[in-house]
Amino acid sequence: MPLTHRSSNVISSAARNLGGYDSCAARFLTPTKNFGIRNDSAHVTFTKPSRFSKSLASFSLCLSLGTALFSQDGMNSTDWPMFRGNPQNTGVAVGALPENPEPLWTFTAGDVVESTAAIANGMVYVGSLDGFLYALDFVTGELKWKYQASDEIKSSPSVYNGVVYFGDELGAFHALDARSGEEKWTFKADGGIISSANFFEDRVLFGAYDNILYCFSTKDGSLLWKLETDGYVHGTPAVANGSAVITGCDGYLRVVDIRSGAEKQKIPLGDYVAASPAILNGHAYVGSFGNQVLSVNLKEGKIVWQYQNTKRQFPFYSSAAVTKDVVIVGGRDKMIHALDPATGAAKWTFMTQAKVESSPVIVDDKVIVASGSGEIHILDSATGKSLWQFETGAGMVASPSFAAGKFVIGADDGVVYCFGEK
């Protein structure tokens, strides 16, 4: 039977008071419907470790700025250990998708799943608005343990050196033993945490709605430094060349030295940003609430190009997936946009049935996308042609996670799906 752990910071729902969130984090849920596959074409405080309660028996990248693989201490290139799959937030996976994926298993959480799953060492970790982080067997979907946080979990968990890191809406940042779910340490920020964790050497970084980018030691949970910005730090920091690259609701892109916490660059983007920046070949790619996708040259500290659809102008909440050939991002205009990384010119667009807040994942020559209508598509990344579709019947904000030929994604009805080849 699975273990149940409880955060030392947990409070009752009646005691929650998390006001102050603006449209940078706004979400709208979709009613549940029936689901099925469609195959169109025959292609068818920083605290010391606390005691935890057991409910039953115990449960005993080489990606640099120009490559598509990554390797970093504490990570495995065949896993999906964090929100966008790798420290540079490129949303690119190693491996290949089956031609006709089928549901292999489902798991139902107690509430909406907006958190993107982390996949590491044969386990799936995913949070829910019911306040629990769930650890599931990647092969069977069996619940191994669950941990009760302080409040709703929108932050996507990250796994590093055998520890799971994530934040919650009350501002608690949790570090748990990935195998047992036992709490190792927690920290309480002064605002909710939707940002996911990223890592550099023995450091973990995340942003919070108290306008701060935090850096902690992964060894003992001690605070190493913090950088105050002018707005909520909603997205996940990218890590490249010893620097953290962050965007936020203050409308700036910042480059921060991870060892010292010193701000190296502060580049105005013109509008506030909820998406996480993707870093490739010395450029950051990110969408904004100014209805644009931008490319920023990090060395020169300037915007190279700005893309805006001429007919449908809506914000970009989705984070981009980026290779040397294409930038792919979802929009609240109900469209998936594919752009040239060098010029920002549109290569193709694909229309879905609802706004797209989920972030795409590129796997080889295909891209997995999901929308607020509950539809999941696999598209040809070169042409935008739909190769496969699945209807969940519930909206999706969570993004897909890919590992070992399978992908996992959660929905607004609390169902977590694993797709692959039977």
Secondary structure as GFF3:
##gff-version 3
##sequence-region A 1 422
A	DSSP	beta_strand	3	6	.	.	.	ID=ss1
A	DSSP	three_ten_helix	13	15	.	.	.	ID=ss2
A	DSSP	three_ten_helix	23	25	.	.	.	ID=ss3
A	DSSP	beta_strand	36	38	.	.	.	ID=ss4
A	DSSP	beta_strand	92	93	.	.	.	ID=ss5
A	DSSP	beta_strand	102	108	.	.	.	ID=ss6
A	DSSP	beta_strand	118	120	.	.	.	ID=ss7
A	DSSP	beta_strand	123	127	.	.	.	ID=ss8
A	DSSP	beta_strand	132	137	.	.	.	ID=ss9
A	DSSP	beta_strand	143	148	.	.	.	ID=ss10
A	DSSP	beta_strand	158	160	.	.	.	ID=ss11
A	DSSP	beta_strand	163	167	.	.	.	ID=ss12
A	DSSP	beta_strand	172	177	.	.	.	ID=ss13
A	DSSP	beta_strand	183	188	.	.	.	ID=ss14
A	DSSP	beta_strand	198	200	.	.	.	ID=ss15
A	DSSP	beta_strand	203	207	.	.	.	ID=ss16
A	DSSP	beta_strand	212	217	.	.	.	ID=ss17
A	DSSP	beta_strand	223	228	.	.	.	ID=ss18
A	DSSP	beta_strand	238	240	.	.	.	ID=ss19
A	DSSP	beta_strand	243	247	.	.	.	ID=ss20
A	DSSP	beta_strand	252	257	.	.	.	ID=ss21
A	DSSP	beta_strand	263	268	.	.	.	ID=ss22
A	DSSP	beta_strand	278	280	.	.	.	ID=ss23
A	DSSP	beta_strand	283	287	.	.	.	ID=ss24
A	DSSP	beta_strand	293	297	.	.	.	ID=ss25
A	DSSP	beta_strand	302	307	.	.	.	ID=ss26
A	DSSP	beta_strand	321	322	.	.	.	ID=ss27
A	DSSP	beta_strand	327	330	.	.	.	ID=ss28
A	DSSP	beta_strand	335	339	.	.	.	ID=ss29
A	DSSP	beta_strand	346	351	.	.	.	ID=ss30
A	DSSP	beta_strand	361	363	.	.	.	ID=ss31
A	DSSP	beta_strand	366	370	.	.	.	ID=ss32
A	DSSP	beta_strand	375	380	.	.	.	ID=ss33
A	DSSP	beta_strand	386	391	.	.	.	ID=ss34
A	DSSP	beta_strand	401	403	.	.	.	ID=ss35
A	DSSP	beta_strand	406	410	.	.	.	ID=ss36
A	DSSP	beta_strand	415	420	.	.	.	ID=ss37
###
